[in-house]
């Protein structure tokens, strides 16, 4: 079955750029989405179709997808961005999530 | 406003059954695929199943295939997940989410609206 791999944790200083990767076989041939989840809350869509931002999501969130890796980039990271982030893709019409990355802003 | 509200969770013994519901409001329910996604305590998100707007197309994760059945009633704007043969590993918060996107070019659905979830405990 298809798998997506994310680093368990990423740390970033406030104001710096955070990059979270998501790896999967020929992931660049699929569309990736990214979800932010804060403790005790439901996930929120932050990037869809590789690099599209939903309305209401700050421009500091961006995405890319090529080869075997999709990347979520958060520029000028703020304390409020501290959360878990999950990548997601579809393989043969079945949904797959990455294991999630805990972003710490310190 | 656009909203999804799950219900039906609870405590059930291994081997038991449970039916989850998801009530939609604020959008044309029948226009959208809807999906169930779960999250075990302290773990990541796991896709479970989805159903097309007309209820014709359904897919399931291997972990629940043959035990769970997804369905919908567009007149009631409701989604359901009938769960049989429950196991301890099915313990999770179950979210329903609206799928937006499409299939051309490529399958590019994404979950743009999520409910708050309902908790299922198998013990």
Interface residues (C-beta under 8 A of the other chain):
Chain A: X1 X30 X31 X33 X35 X37 X42 X43 X44 X45 X48 X49 X54 X84 X86 X88 X90 X93 X94 X95 X96 X97 X98 X99 X100
Chain B: X35 X37 X44 X45 X46 X47 X50 X59 X61 X62 X95 X100 X101 X106 X107 X108 X109 X110 X111 X112 X114 X115 X116 X117
